[in-house]
Amino acid sequence: MAEPDLSRLLRDTMRRRRLTPQAVADLTGIRTPRIRAWAEDGADGPIRPTARELAELADALALPLAGAAAGSRGSRRVAGR
């Protein structure tokens, strides 16, 4: 089974934890419009997350980093991990 894309991973996690994009932004320090864009378009949309942003999302939402990285770039991993 393929890894879920960042969009689905973010939406599912935010829904389960009842978090808004603003709440995720407050937890991570990432701007709210970027969170919204990733929730709608995933990491392959016009606004792409950096490795650091993926790590911050994974930490804040208790997601496995490899899962967040894979969800954003297919099977690629975050450099240095």
C-alpha positions as semicolon CSV with decimal commas, in nm:
position;residue;x (nm);y (nm);z (nm)
1;M;0,000;0,000;0,000
2;A;0,136;0,343;-0,088
3;E;0,220;0,598;0,178
4;P;-0,050;0,859;0,226
5;D;0,021;1,198;0,077
6;L;0,085;1,495;0,303
7;S;-0,260;1,638;0,236
8;R;-0,444;1,332;0,361
9;L;-0,203;1,277;0,648
10;L;-0,247;1,636;0,767
11;R;-0,624;1,645;0,726
12;D;-0,675;1,312;0,903
13;T;-0,449;1,404;1,192
14;M;-0,600;1,750;1,231
15;R;-0,953;1,605;1,226
16;R;-0,871;1,335;1,483
17;R;-0,713;1,586;1,717
18;R;-0,966;1,860;1,639
19;L;-0,695;2,101;1,534
20;T;-0,741;2,396;1,301
21;P;-0,467;2,511;1,064
22;Q;-0,409;2,801;1,306
23;A;-0,359;2,558;1,596
24;V;-0,103;2,361;1,393
25;A;0,069;2,687;1,301
26;D;0,086;2,782;1,668
27;L;0,240;2,444;1,753
28;T;0,498;2,454;1,476
29;G;0,572;2,818;1,402
30;I;0,484;2,756;1,037
31;R;0,255;3,018;0,887
32;T;-0,114;2,926;0,868
33;P;-0,148;2,977;0,489
34;R;0,127;2,720;0,432
35;I;-0,052;2,466;0,655
36;R;-0,378;2,527;0,468
37;A;-0,206;2,487;0,132
38;W;-0,051;2,155;0,232
39;A;-0,384;2,029;0,370
40;E;-0,550;2,114;0,038
41;D;-0,280;2,042;-0,220
42;G;-0,027;1,821;-0,045
43;A;0,346;1,873;-0,073
44;D;0,349;1,856;-0,451
45;G;0,125;2,162;-0,487
46;P;0,249;2,513;-0,556
47;I;0,373;2,558;-0,197
48;R;0,624;2,288;-0,107
49;P;0,741;2,217;0,248
50;T;1,106;2,219;0,341
51;A;1,266;1,930;0,526
52;R;1,266;2,144;0,839
53;E;0,893;2,217;0,806
54;L;0,820;1,847;0,761
55;A;1,020;1,769;1,074
56;E;0,830;2,037;1,269
57;L;0,497;1,898;1,151
58;A;0,600;1,544;1,241
59;D;0,711;1,651;1,589
60;A;0,406;1,866;1,661
61;L;0,155;1,610;1,537
62;A;0,341;1,302;1,664
63;L;0,381;1,164;1,314
64;P;0,671;0,946;1,212
65;L;0,918;1,167;1,026
66;A;0,970;0,906;0,755
67;G;0,594;0,898;0,700
68;A;0,573;1,275;0,670
69;A;0,869;1,287;0,434
70;A;0,737;0,999;0,226
71;G;0,395;1,160;0,213
72;S;0,547;1,468;0,063
73;R;0,783;1,328;-0,198
74;G;0,673;0,977;-0,278
75;S;0,944;0,746;-0,148
76;R;1,217;1,004;-0,093
77;R;1,340;1,063;0,260
78;V;1,441;1,382;0,434
79;A;1,814;1,439;0,396
80;G;2,013;1,345;0,702
81;R;1,748;1,112;0,844
